Amino acid sequence: MLSAFAVIPALAADSHQYYEVRSYVLGEKGDASAIDGYLETAYLPALKRHGVGPVGVFANASNDETGSPRIIVVVPHDSADGIASLESKVQADAQFQTDAKTYLDRGPGKSPFARISSELLVAMDCMPQLVVPDGSLANDDRVYELRIYESPNERLGHLKVEMFNSGEVPIFLDCKITPIFIGQAIIGPQTPSLTYLTMYPSEAARIEAWKAFQVHPDWQTLKVVPKYQGTVTRIDKFVLVPKPYSEM
């Protein structure tokens, strides 16, 4: 079986990124256009001024089957210290306060979302850094999947992480499943869990890639390793399209 490290070199432990995956859950009365305006003209520019990026912004694809309309934002961080200090930097940013005024001035009963749900991830050894493939943003047909793998307890959650680190990424690449990031949840509503984002040149390519994965000989070997049995009890799968201003 191929080693993940043969494809994506391992970096020092302190080179592992952190990711916030933030979902603006729209609910029945959500205002996606208001959130888009805030993210595109205020929040993402503020993050860029403070050296944070690339930031991905996504919406449910027309064939997403979750029944949960949302805008998903992926914010990478190079260190845990950066996570702690970013919010105060943004709030102290005078340009941000000006650009975000219309959005932030909404009062009670006028929220453009039902809630915000976030999880904090640390990058796994199989992919310690987020990667946006060169030229990918020029393809308007590209689609993404965000998957959350929930485990029944912490021991089995760590074993699922080990399973990824032991060889799932090379199988992805061999099947034309392009990972953007892979991370284990530190904090979130579904811990213990891991989350990853993958990209495909088109919807047809996404379907074919997963068909290839299911029959790949290395996956057939890895999935029956006894210690990895029962490591996942729930999979949430969002099929996504990028917002025009997304940096992923």
N, C-alpha and C positions, 0 to 999 in steps of 0.2 A: 504494500500500500504506500502511496506517495506520502511524504511528510509535508505538513503545512509549511514548515520552515524552508523547504526547498523552493517554495514559490514566493512567499512573503518573508523577508529576513526578520528575525527577531531583533528587537531593540532592547536597550537597557530598561529596567523596570520603570525608571523615572521618565522614560520616553512614551509611556502608555498614555494616550489621551483620555479625557473624560467627555461624556456627551450628555446634554440635557435633551430629552425628547419630550417636547411640550405639545399637548393637544388642546386646541380651542374647540371644545365640543359644542356644536352649534345648537342642538336641540330643535324644537319646533319653531322658535322665534329668532333664531340666530341671524345675524347680519354679516355675511361673509365679506361683502364689499367694504364694510367699515373696518374689519380686521385686516383685509388686504391693504387698504389705504394706510393704516397704522404701520403695518410691517414694512411695506415697500418704501414709504416716504419718511418714516421716523425711526423705527426700531433697527432695521438692518443697517441703515446708514450710520446710526450711533454705534452699533457693534463694530462696524468697519473702522470708524474713527479710533476705537479703542483696541484695535488689532485682533478682533475676533472674527473668524470665518474660515472657510466658506460656510454659509448658513443655508440649509435646505428648507424649502417651504413647499408643502404638498397638499393636495386635496384628494378626496375619494374619486377614483375612476368611475366611469358610468357602470362598469360591471363589478364594482366592489360589492361584496355580499354581506358586509358587517351590519348594515342598517344603522350605522352611527356616523352621520355627516360631521365632518370635522376638518380643521386646518391643522396640519402637523408641521411643527418647526423643529429642526435639528440644529442644535448649537454646540459646536465643538470647543473644548477648552484644553489647553496644553498642561494645566496643572490644577490641583485642587485649590490652591490659593487664588487662582484666577476666577474660579467659580464664586468664591466668597466675596470678592471685591467688585465683581462686574456690575451688580445691580446698583451699588452706591455710585459707581462712576457714571452709569447711564442716567441715574436720577439727578446727578449734579451737572449734567451736560446741558448747557443753556440752549443749544441748537435743537437737541432732542425735545426739550420742553416746549419749544415753539412749534416744532414740526408735529408733535403728538397732541397739541392742545385740543383739537376738535374731538379726538378719540377719548382723551383723558377727562374732558369736561362732561362726559355723559354721566347722568346722575342715576339714582335708584330707579329700577324699572326700565332702564334703557341700555342695559348691558347687551353687547352684540353676541354674546355666547351664553350657554347654559352654565358652563364651568370651564376652568382650565385644569387639566390633569397632566402632571409631569412625572417623569422618572429620571433618575441620575444613573448613568452607566459608567463603568470603567472598561476601557478597551481590553480585549483578550489577547493572549500571546499569539494566536494565529493571525491577528490583524491589529497590531498595536497603534496604527495610525489610520485615520480616515483617508480615503483615496477617491478623488473625482477624476475619472479617466479623461485624458486629453481629448478634446474635440467633442465630448459627449453632449455638451450643452447646445451644440448646433443642431442636434437631432430633435426636431419637434415631436416625433412619434415615440420617443422613449417613454417607458413606463417603469414603475418601481413596485416592489413589495416590501412592506414593513411587517416582520413577523416577531411575535412575542411567544417564547416558549416558557411555560410555567411549570415548575417542578413541585412534587408533593412535600418535599422537605429540603433543608439546607444541604444535607449530605448528597442527595440525589441531584440537587441543583449544581453542586460542584462537579459531580460526575458528568453531567451534560456539558458543562464547560470543558471538561477534560476531553470529552468525545469530539467536540469541535476542534480543540487544539491538536487532537491526534490524527486529523485527516479529512474533515469535512470540507474545508476551504479548497484544497486541490480538486476535489470532486466537483465542487461548484464551478471552478474555472474550466475544467474539462468539459462541462455541460453547457458552457456559455452563460452561466449565472454569475453576474459581476457584483461582488460585494462592495459596498461603499463604506460601511462600518459594521463591526460586531462587538457588542459589549455586554458585560454582566451587570445586572441591576445592583446598585448599592442601596438606593432608596427608590421606592415606587409602590404603586397600589397592587402589584401582582408578584412581589417577591416571595420565594426565590424564583428568579427568572433570568433569561437572557433575551436580548433584542438585537435584530440585525436588519439592515436595509440592503436590498439588492436592486440592480438595474438591468434593463433589457432594451434592445433597440426598438422593439415593437411589442404589441400585445400577442401577436402570433408567435414571436420569438420566446416570450415568457412561457407560454403554454408548452412549446416544444422543449424548452430547456428543462422544465420540471418532469416532463415525460422521460427525458434522457437520464435525469438524476435517479429516478425511481428504479431504473433497470441497470444502472452503472455497476459493474462488478465490484468496485471498491466499496460502494455503498452497501451492496448485498453482504459483503464481509463485515463491515463495521457495524451495521445495525443489529447483528445477531450476537455481538460480543456480550457474554452474560452480565457483566457488571454494569452495562449501559441499559439494561432492560428496565422499563418503568420510570425512566428519568424525566419524562414529559407527560403531564396529565391534561394540559390544555394548550392549544395553539390558537392565537389570534392572528389573523392574516388580513392586512389592509392592502388592497390593490390601489395604487396611487398614481396620479399624474402631477408633474411639477407646475408650480405657479410660474408665470412668465418671468418674474423677478428672482426666482430661486437660483441659488449659486451652486446647486447640486443637480 
